[in-house]
Amino acid sequence: MTLPHTATNATGADRTFQVDLRGLVDLLSHHLYSSPRVYLRELLQNAVDALTARHALATDAPADALGIRLYADGSVVRVEDDGVGLTEADVHAFLATIGRSSKRAEGIAEQRGDFIGQFGIGLLSCFLVADEIRVLSRSARTPDAPAVEWRGHGDGSYRVRTLPASAHPRPGTTVTLTPRADAGEWTRPAQVHALARHFGSLLRHPVSFTDGTGGPGTVVNPEPAPWAHTHRTPGARSRALAEYGAEVFGFTPLDTIELDLPAVGLKGIACVLPEAVPAGRRHGHRVHVKGMLLSEQAEEILPDWAFFVRCVIDAESLRPTASRESLYEDDTLAAVRDALAERLRGWIARTAASDPELLGRFLQVHHLAVKSLAVHDDDILRMLLPWLPFETTDGHTALDEFARTHRTVLVTSSVEEFRQVAAIASAAGLGVVNGGYTYDRELVHRLPEIRPEVSVADLDPATLTAHLDPVDRETELAAASYLAQARDALAAFDCDVALRTFQPASAPALLVDSREARHERTRSQLAREQQGGLWGDILGALQQEAPRAQLILNQLNPLVRTALAIDEPELARTSAEALYGQAALLSRRPLRPAESSLINRSFLDLLAHALRKDR
């Protein structure tokens, strides 16, 4: 086989490019097609395109009068169609030349949009499983056309013969493969039948299969696409589509969304996943083009935020890539993606308006997906933000319900900050939302756009400490000596110590320390260590006054009251270190090595003191 292109040598004579067919087949198998199984899809596709061309010649022919027949008995694989067929000139032009498509033939080129194939290399995929391909065809364009036989071999040789019309009594084409011994995995009768069902279950032309055992043939695509059925009630239709989704994807959908874009001839369903998936994980979707399965992993058909659904669609106008295993990224695909996104938004809007129970189940599972959508979609924000669940000091609750209790909503910038203050803020009556999760802080700050009577502010240490009750003057004076020793013990951690009263009384201490403050202290420390060098000068120029952490002791706690009365300096220092370590552990933030060492040392010192006291 040769490419129809020439090159000129020094003497001016034209020479023809030579193609190593075995090398080309190896290239296809390893770099174009994902698996040898695509050979059957290519044969089915060629048969469907031939039938499409045949219907263009005889527009009055019933759609089910012309079909495709498959046969496999372990020694041969045969695909027969009632399509337009080929003349001898077509065989020489299209089967013996790599890269030219029969769809470019005169009288058919203007109808290319009706065909699945666009690249004219599909027949080569048969060499992935066979060393010989036999094509026997008879053209439907001429009533008395003879039959034409083409035999191609894996070494690049081929032979063409003209045979009597009786060799192929009906117009159409029969392709016969003689499988290689190592291709049994893909050419056994049961596998051929399974592949035909896999690729052709939604084809509009009848496809049958026979396995050579003498039994009756089976219909590969007995039912039309599920969305083409009519049902007595909307509920019956919804259940039927859900059953189809469960059959295809292996899960019972939370709901099904019908997809219909007449402009591109697209129909299908989106199945809402019944379980949450990690944010950003994109599921592959099952995409058919004109009934032929193109891909089961087409991620590009939906936007990134729509990872809560999996789709089955069949489209007329989407353009496949050369391998016909994915979609070509063009303006049509972009428009389809946007239109399908609008269908998903519309489903969310209808569910919010008419089915609160389904909405609740959906948000419980997929709140993160909806939050990611709400960040960029004002309509979804206004519609669903009040119903989205957030982690708050009142537990996991909808933001609207939380705002009815707390007209001032405070939001933390990190998960660890929320965990530091949650119990104490709750006891103080403050309404705090954990803003440390993806999208949460940004969304909470947009709540006043929907509920103008609610105000939102970031929670900072000053806000929290302002809500803690000060102790009386006498108590503070009595504790002054202990507080001074505690401040001295914790100076190495840039931590101040204060005495307050707050609930719950079971909490001995609260460590107030933001992530930004820790970063600033770390930068200041680096600047001091590298003073005089270039890096030290840079850090020094960036340096601000380093904010200090604050260990707030709870005077209502019995343990703290006992510690305040300690008059032994070393024991006072050790108890302050132990209280700091316990508060740091409760904050659930990563501990610095020095803090881990302090916790171990203070525990051992307190244990040693207790043992000495017992003697």
Salt bridges, closest charged atoms under 4 A:
ASP26 OD1 - HIS30 ND1 2.94
GLU42 OE2 - ARG41 NH2 2.81
GLU42 OE1 - ARG324 NH2 2.50
ASP49 OD2 - LYS103 NZ 3.53
GLU80 OE2 - ARG69 NH2 3.17
ASP82 OD1 - ARG69 NH2 2.77
ASP82 OD2 - ARG170 NH2 3.35
GLU88 OE2 - HIS92 NE2 3.62
ASP131 OD1 - ARG180 NH1 3.72
GLU132 OE1 - ARG151 NH1 3.13
GLU132 OE2 - HIS153 ND1 3.70
GLU149 OE2 - ARG134 NE 2.62
GLU149 OE2 - ARG151 NE 3.38
GLU149 OE1 - ARG161 NE 2.83
ASP182 OD1 - ARG180 NE 3.16
GLU223 OE1 - HIS229 NE2 3.46
GLU258 OE2 - ARG237 NE 2.60
ASP260 OD2 - LYS267 NZ 3.45
GLU296 OE1 - ARG37 NH2 3.79
GLU296 OE1 - HIS198 NE2 3.26
GLU296 OE2 - ARG286 NH1 3.04
ASP304 OD1 - ARG282 NH1 2.96
ASP314 OD2 - ARG204 NH2 2.66
GLU316 OE2 - ARG204 NH1 2.64
GLU325 OE2 - ARG41 NH1 3.88
GLU329 OE2 - ARG337 NH2 2.75
GLU342 OE2 - ARG345 NH1 2.83
ASP377 OD2 - ARG345 NE 2.26
ASP378 OD1 - ARG446 NH2 2.86
ASP379 OD1 - ARG382 NH2 2.50
ASP394 OD2 - HIS406 NE2 2.97
ASP400 OD2 - ARG404 NH1 2.96
ASP400 OD1 - ARG451 NE 2.58
GLU416 OE1 - ARG515 NH2 3.93
GLU416 OE2 - ARG518 NH2 2.26
ASP440 OD1 - LYS371 NZ 2.97
GLU449 OE2 - ARG446 NE 3.06
GLU453 OE2 - ARG407 NH1 3.58
ASP458 OD2 - ARG441 NH2 2.74
ASP458 OD1 - HIS445 NE2 2.80
ASP488 OD2 - ARG573 NH1 2.50
ASP496 OD1 - ARG487 NE 3.03
ASP513 OD2 - ARG521 NH2 2.79
GLU520 OE1 - ARG523 NH2 2.07
GLU577 OE2 - ARG601 NH2 3.31
GLU595 OE2 - ARG589 NH2 2.84
GLU595 OE2 - ARG592 NH2 3.10
